[in-house]
Amino acid sequence: MAPKKKWSKGKVKDKAQHATVFDKNLIDRINKEVPAFKFISVSVLVDRMKMNGALARIAIRDLADRGLIQKVDHSSKQFIYSRVPSA
């Protein structure tokens, strides 16, 4: 009879340390770097800027209102933006 299979404990993912409030450094990085991104969405900002989703949505809305990025498409949940083409 074959020995009983031993199950692995599985890998535990480290909890992400994302920013939950805006600070001067994060605001400066957003204003400088994000308008140059070719593809801008909440998930892109969360991944690249290490911020939570609520901050990412606020930042995208602010950049769009100031005309630094433009909306490409949206569904009920996901908004996709791009940089404004230079003239």
N, CA and C atoms as a LAMMPS dump frame, in Angstrom:
ITEM: TIMESTEP
0
ITEM: NUMBER OF ATOMS
261
ITEM: BOX BOUNDS ff ff ff
-5.0000000000000000e+02 5.0000000000000000e+02
-5.0000000000000000e+02 5.0000000000000000e+02
-5.0000000000000000e+02 5.0000000000000000e+02
ITEM: ATOMS id mol type element x y z
1 1 1 N 0.837 -1.189 0
2 1 2 C 0 0 0
3 1 3 C 0.88 1.249 0
4 2 1 N 0.541 2.226 -0.825
5 2 2 C 1.344 3.452 -0.95
6 2 3 C 1.188 4.294 0.315
7 3 1 N 2.265 5.019 0.678
8 3 2 C 2.148 5.886 1.862
9 3 3 C 1.177 7.047 1.597
10 4 1 N 0.599 7.534 2.67
11 4 2 C -0.375 8.628 2.553
12 4 3 C 0.31 9.888 2.023
13 5 1 N -0.364 10.567 1.071
14 5 2 C 0.217 11.775 0.464
15 5 3 C 0.259 12.904 1.49
16 6 1 N 1.403 13.598 1.547
17 6 2 C 1.538 14.734 2.442
18 6 3 C 1.255 16.011 1.643
19 7 1 N 0.31 16.805 2.108
20 7 2 C -0.065 18.028 1.421
21 7 3 C 0.846 19.161 1.871
22 8 1 N 1.225 19.993 0.902
23 8 2 C 2.053 21.147 1.26
24 8 3 C 1.196 22.172 1.992
25 9 1 N 1.837 23.01 2.772
26 9 2 C 1.117 24.012 3.543
27 9 3 C 0.626 25.166 2.664
28 10 1 N 1.139 25.282 1.454
29 10 2 C 0.748 26.367 0.561
30 10 3 C 1.597 27.6 0.825
31 11 1 N 1.614 28.478 -0.137
32 11 2 C 2.41 29.7 0.001
33 11 3 C 1.528 30.813 0.557
34 12 1 N 2.05 31.541 1.527
35 12 2 C 1.319 32.66 2.113
36 12 3 C 1.841 33.944 1.475
37 13 1 N 0.916 34.701 0.874
38 13 2 C 1.309 35.942 0.207
39 13 3 C 1.477 37.043 1.254
40 14 1 N 2.549 37.823 1.12
41 14 2 C 2.766 38.938 2.038
42 14 3 C 1.702 40.003 1.824
43 15 1 N 1.263 40.609 2.902
44 15 2 C 0.271 41.674 2.816
45 15 3 C 0.934 42.916 2.226
46 16 1 N 0.293 43.499 1.23
47 16 2 C 0.851 44.677 0.559
48 16 3 C 0.813 45.876 1.508
49 17 1 N 1.862 46.661 1.472
50 17 2 C 1.933 47.879 2.272
51 17 3 C 1.662 49.071 1.365
52 18 1 N 0.386 49.325 1.084
53 18 2 C 0.012 50.416 0.196
54 18 3 C -0.347 51.668 0.987
55 19 1 N -0.103 52.814 0.364
56 19 2 C -0.44 54.093 0.995
57 19 3 C -1.957 54.216 1.115
58 20 1 N -2.412 54.769 2.238
59 20 2 C -3.851 54.948 2.444
60 20 3 C -4.24 56.418 2.543
61 21 1 N -3.256 57.304 2.609
62 21 2 C -3.522 58.745 2.604
63 21 3 C -2.522 59.414 1.667
64 22 1 N -2.926 60.541 1.106
65 22 2 C -2.012 61.292 0.248
66 22 3 C -0.988 62.02 1.104
67 23 1 N 0.269 61.965 0.712
68 23 2 C 1.282 62.816 1.325
69 23 3 C 1.964 63.596 0.197
70 24 1 N 2.773 64.552 0.559
71 24 2 C 3.401 65.44 -0.433
72 24 3 C 4.186 64.651 -1.479
73 25 1 N 4.951 63.658 -1.024
74 25 2 C 5.778 62.85 -1.919
75 25 3 C 4.92 62.095 -2.939
76 26 1 N 3.826 61.486 -2.482
77 26 2 C 2.954 60.716 -3.368
78 26 3 C 2.258 61.627 -4.383
79 27 1 N 1.793 62.777 -3.94
80 27 2 C 1.131 63.729 -4.849
81 27 3 C 2.1 64.202 -5.925
82 28 1 N 3.344 64.506 -5.532
83 28 2 C 4.347 64.946 -6.506
84 28 3 C 4.628 63.848 -7.526
85 29 1 N 4.739 62.593 -7.069
86 29 2 C 4.992 61.468 -7.992
87 29 3 C 3.828 61.281 -8.957
88 30 1 N 2.604 61.397 -8.445
89 30 2 C 1.422 61.237 -9.31
90 30 3 C 1.408 62.311 -10.389
91 31 1 N 1.597 63.57 -9.991
92 31 2 C 1.548 64.679 -10.954
93 31 3 C 2.666 64.592 -11.983
94 32 1 N 3.802 64.036 -11.598
95 32 2 C 4.947 63.983 -12.504
96 32 3 C 4.908 62.762 -13.43
97 33 1 N 4.583 61.588 -12.877
98 33 2 C 4.733 60.342 -13.627
99 33 3 C 3.472 59.882 -14.353
100 34 1 N 2.317 59.987 -13.71
101 34 2 C 1.096 59.381 -14.263
102 34 3 C 0.687 59.977 -15.615
103 35 1 N 0.754 61.308 -15.828
104 35 2 C 0.354 61.821 -17.151
105 35 3 C 1.197 61.274 -18.311
106 36 1 N 2.338 60.669 -18.017
107 36 2 C 3.174 60.098 -19.075
108 36 3 C 2.843 58.632 -19.364
109 37 1 N 2.032 57.983 -18.5
110 37 2 C 1.667 56.579 -18.728
111 37 3 C 0.803 56.473 -19.971
112 38 1 N 1.034 55.423 -20.759
113 38 2 C 0.233 55.201 -21.96
114 38 3 C -1.144 54.651 -21.602
115 39 1 N -1.201 53.808 -20.58
116 39 2 C -2.447 53.174 -20.134
117 39 3 C -2.622 53.473 -18.654
118 40 1 N -3.737 54.106 -18.296
119 40 2 C -3.964 54.501 -16.903
120 40 3 C -5.294 53.934 -16.434
121 41 1 N -5.238 53.138 -15.372
122 41 2 C -6.455 52.631 -14.731
123 41 3 C -6.175 52.535 -13.241
124 42 1 N -7.203 52.23 -12.478
125 42 2 C -7.033 52.114 -11.025
126 42 3 C -5.998 51.041 -10.699
127 43 1 N -6.082 49.894 -11.365
128 43 2 C -5.16 48.799 -11.058
129 43 3 C -3.715 49.152 -11.412
130 44 1 N -3.504 49.927 -12.459
131 44 2 C -2.154 50.354 -12.828
132 44 3 C -1.573 51.263 -11.746
133 45 1 N -2.374 52.214 -11.264
134 45 2 C -1.888 53.112 -10.213
135 45 3 C -1.629 52.363 -8.911
136 46 1 N -2.502 51.436 -8.559
137 46 2 C -2.3 50.644 -7.336
138 46 3 C -0.978 49.894 -7.423
139 47 1 N -0.714 49.299 -8.58
140 47 2 C 0.496 48.494 -8.754
141 47 3 C 1.761 49.358 -8.795
142 48 1 N 1.754 50.412 -9.579
143 48 2 C 2.976 51.206 -9.774
144 48 3 C 3.241 52.215 -8.668
145 49 1 N 2.174 52.797 -8.11
146 49 2 C 2.342 53.862 -7.116
147 49 3 C 2.206 53.362 -5.685
148 50 1 N 1.855 52.087 -5.524
149 50 2 C 1.704 51.486 -4.186
150 50 3 C 0.71 52.271 -3.329
151 51 1 N -0.474 52.495 -3.882
152 51 2 C -1.541 53.175 -3.145
153 51 3 C -2.772 52.279 -3.185
154 52 1 N -3.74 52.544 -2.314
155 52 2 C -4.947 51.721 -2.354
156 52 3 C -5.896 52.214 -3.45
157 53 1 N -6.94 51.427 -3.722
158 53 2 C -7.832 51.719 -4.834
159 53 3 C -8.599 53.021 -4.693
160 54 1 N -8.984 53.358 -3.467
161 54 2 C -9.736 54.599 -3.257
162 54 3 C -8.883 55.813 -3.628
163 55 1 N -7.61 55.802 -3.215
164 55 2 C -6.714 56.911 -3.573
165 55 3 C -6.498 56.962 -5.082
166 56 1 N -6.383 55.794 -5.707
167 56 2 C -6.161 55.747 -7.157
168 56 3 C -7.34 56.364 -7.905
169 57 1 N -8.574 56.059 -7.47
170 57 2 C -9.75 56.634 -8.121
171 57 3 C -9.781 58.15 -7.958
172 58 1 N -9.454 58.642 -6.759
173 58 2 C -9.425 60.089 -6.52
174 58 3 C -8.364 60.754 -7.398
175 59 1 N -7.181 60.145 -7.481
176 59 2 C -6.087 60.712 -8.271
177 59 3 C -6.457 60.765 -9.751
178 60 1 N -7.059 59.708 -10.27
179 60 2 C -7.452 59.676 -11.679
180 60 3 C -8.503 60.746 -11.964
181 61 1 N -9.488 60.87 -11.078
182 61 2 C -10.532 61.873 -11.264
183 61 3 C -9.933 63.278 -11.273
184 62 1 N -8.991 63.534 -10.375
185 62 2 C -8.35 64.849 -10.293
186 62 3 C -7.544 65.149 -11.562
187 63 1 N -6.755 64.183 -12.026
188 63 2 C -5.948 64.385 -13.24
189 63 3 C -6.841 64.613 -14.46
190 64 1 N -7.958 63.893 -14.529
191 64 2 C -8.877 64.059 -15.661
192 64 3 C -9.545 65.431 -15.619
193 65 1 N -9.944 65.872 -14.421
194 65 2 C -10.578 67.196 -14.288
195 65 3 C -9.63 68.321 -14.696
196 66 1 N -8.338 68.128 -14.435
197 66 2 C -7.357 69.153 -14.802
198 66 3 C -6.881 69.016 -16.247
199 67 1 N -7.37 67.998 -16.976
200 67 2 C -7.037 67.834 -18.383
201 67 3 C -5.67 67.222 -18.644
202 68 1 N -5.076 66.586 -17.642
203 68 2 C -3.747 65.984 -17.826
204 68 3 C -3.827 64.586 -18.431
205 69 1 N -4.985 63.938 -18.293
206 69 2 C -5.222 62.632 -18.917
207 69 3 C -6.605 62.672 -19.554
208 70 1 N -6.853 61.741 -20.506
209 70 2 C -8.155 61.726 -21.166
210 70 3 C -8.763 60.337 -21.07
211 71 1 N -10.103 60.289 -20.968
212 71 2 C -10.806 59.015 -20.866
213 71 3 C -10.826 58.33 -22.228
214 72 1 N -10.514 57.042 -22.234
215 72 2 C -10.545 56.262 -23.467
216 72 3 C -11.84 55.453 -23.527
217 73 1 N -12.143 54.736 -22.441
218 73 2 C -13.326 53.887 -22.413
219 73 3 C -13.683 53.612 -20.963
220 74 1 N -14.91 53.163 -20.731
221 74 2 C -15.289 52.774 -19.377
222 74 3 C -16.432 51.77 -19.421
223 75 1 N -16.455 50.926 -18.388
224 75 2 C -17.605 50.07 -18.14
225 75 3 C -18.191 50.549 -16.825
226 76 1 N -19.09 49.789 -16.259
227 76 2 C -19.689 50.22 -15
228 76 3 C -18.67 50.225 -13.87
229 77 1 N -17.641 49.407 -13.967
230 77 2 C -16.661 49.279 -12.889
231 77 3 C -15.278 49.823 -13.234
232 78 1 N -14.842 49.678 -14.464
233 78 2 C -13.465 49.99 -14.838
234 78 3 C -13.41 51.187 -15.774
235 79 1 N -12.599 52.168 -15.398
236 79 2 C -12.381 53.332 -16.262
237 79 3 C -10.969 53.254 -16.816
238 80 1 N -10.823 53.521 -18.106
239 80 2 C -9.511 53.457 -18.747
240 80 3 C -9.184 54.832 -19.307
241 81 1 N -8.025 55.318 -18.953
242 81 2 C -7.552 56.628 -19.39
243 81 3 C -6.23 56.468 -20.124
244 82 1 N -5.845 57.524 -20.84
245 82 2 C -4.559 57.561 -21.519
246 82 3 C -4.002 58.966 -21.409
247 83 1 N -2.743 59.098 -21.756
248 83 2 C -2.15 60.438 -21.722
249 83 3 C -2.769 61.298 -22.821
250 84 1 N -2.704 62.603 -22.633
251 84 2 C -3.216 63.523 -23.635
252 84 3 C -2.161 63.633 -24.736
253 85 1 N -2.554 63.409 -26.004
254 85 2 C -1.545 63.502 -27.074
255 85 3 C -1.006 64.916 -27.193
256 86 1 N 0.298 65.011 -27.36
257 86 2 C 0.912 66.34 -27.517
258 86 3 C 0.634 66.889 -28.907
259 87 1 N 0.436 68.158 -28.989
260 87 2 C 0.061 68.791 -30.262
261 87 3 C 1.224 68.951 -31.192
